[in-house]
Amino acid sequence: MLASTPFTEIEIEGVGTYRLPNQWQLQRVNRLRGLKRHIAVLALGCGMTVRQFMKLPDATKAELDRAYLMLMAPSNMERPASEPVEPRAVPGGHLSIDQKMAIGRWLLRNKAALPHGHFGPWLDKQEGLSRGMARQCMALVTGGRQDAKGAFPL
């Protein structure tokens, strides 16, 4: 069981301490795509270059990958106990697929709760969320099907 406060580093035998990359490192890594990005995140997290990381044994690489997944797990994220977490769109920000799906589920939940014809005006009141973005987020959850009222997990 994980601690009640999130942990930020994991000790890996033979490598040292693994930490998630900082903001500056992530900006540099975001230029890469696919597997190269993931390898760079793992390498930077333990203070290595990609070349040094690639020389590690496969078992150590797998252990570093597990450490990364443990640090990124939702159960390791700290949430304030006072208010429920609701996904919100960030004006001008780029959202990941997971964030868009969370927003889509939230929108579909609210759409189902509102009477017919009230969702559009309600959506216009949501700051930082356009109708196009709302349509895109909901389509991700429903798989683009208009008739998928109960076909998605909320």
N, C-alpha and C positions, 0 to 999 in steps of 0.2 A: 504494500500500500504506500502511496506517495504521501509526502509530508503535507501539512495544511498550507504551508507557505511554499511557493514555487522555488525549485532549486535552479541554479544558473550555471553550474559546471559539474562535470563528471570526470573522475580520475580513471584514466585508461592505463593499464599496466604496460610498460615498455614504450609509451608515447608521452604521457604526461597528462595535463588537464585539458579537457575539451570544453570549450565555451562557444556559444553561438557568436557568429561574426557581428561586429559592431556596424553602425549605420554607414560609415565610410567604406568599409569592406564590402557591404552589400551593394552599394552603388557601383563599385567596380565589378562585382560578380554579375550584376544584372545585365551586363553587356553580353554575357555568354548565353548560350542556349543549350537545352537538353541535358545530357549526361555530364557535359563539361561544367555546367553551372553547379550541379550537385557535387561533383568531385571537388570543385574549387571551394564550395562552402565547407565541406568536410576538412579539406587541407587547411584553410584559413582558421577554422575553429580550433585546431590543435597547434597553430603557429608554424605551419610548414608551407613550403611551396607545393604546387601541384606535382612537380617532378619528384620531390622527396616523398610525397604521399604515395605516388604510384610505385615506389620501391618497397613499400611496406608489404608484409605478408597478407594474403587474402583474409585470414582469420582476424587480423588486426583491423583491416579495412571494414570488415563486417561489424566488428565491435564498435568502431567509430560511427558507423551508420546507425546502429541501434542506439548509441548515445544521442545522436542528433534527433532521432525519432522520439526518444524519451523527453528530451528538452522541448520539442515542438508539440508534444501531445496536449490535447485540450485539457486533460486532467492536471497538467502542470501550470496552466495559466491562472493567474490570480483574478478573481472577480469580486467586485464589491457586493457585500451581502445585503445592503440596504435596498437596492433597486434591481429589478430584473434587466437582463441584457437584451436589448432590441437592436437588430442590425439597422444601421443607418447608412445612407449614401453620403460620400464625402464630395462636396462640390469640386470639380476639376481634378479629382483623384482617379487613379487607375485602380480598379478592383480586380481581385483574383476571381477565378471561377467559383471557388468555395464561398467567397463573400457574396457574389452575385446570386448563388443558389440560396444562401441564407436569406438574402433580401427578397428573393422570389418566393420562398416559403412564407415569409412574413407577410408579403403582399397578398398572396393567395388566401392566407388565413383571414386577413382583414376584409378581402373582397367577399369571401363566403359569409362573413358576419354582417355585412352591410346589405340593405335592401337594394333591389334592382334600380339602377340609374344613379346610385349615390357614390359608387366607387370612383368615377372620373373626377367629380368635384373634390372628393376627399383626397385623391391623388394630387390634384393641383395645389392643395394646401401643404403638401409635404415638401419642405425646403430641401433643395439640392437633388431632387429626384424628378427627372423628366418622364413624360409618358413613354417615350421611346426606350429609355433605360428600364422602366418598369416592365414594359412588354418583353424586352430581352431577358430580364431576370426571371420572369414568370415562364417564358418559353423554355429556358434551361431546365427548370424544375419539371415541367409537364412534358418535355421532349418535343415541344412545338405543337402539341395536340390541343385544340380548342376545347374538346369535349372531355378533358381529363380531370373532371371535378374531384373524384375520390381516388385517383390513380397515383397520388404522390403521398409520401410520409410527411406528416407535419410535426 
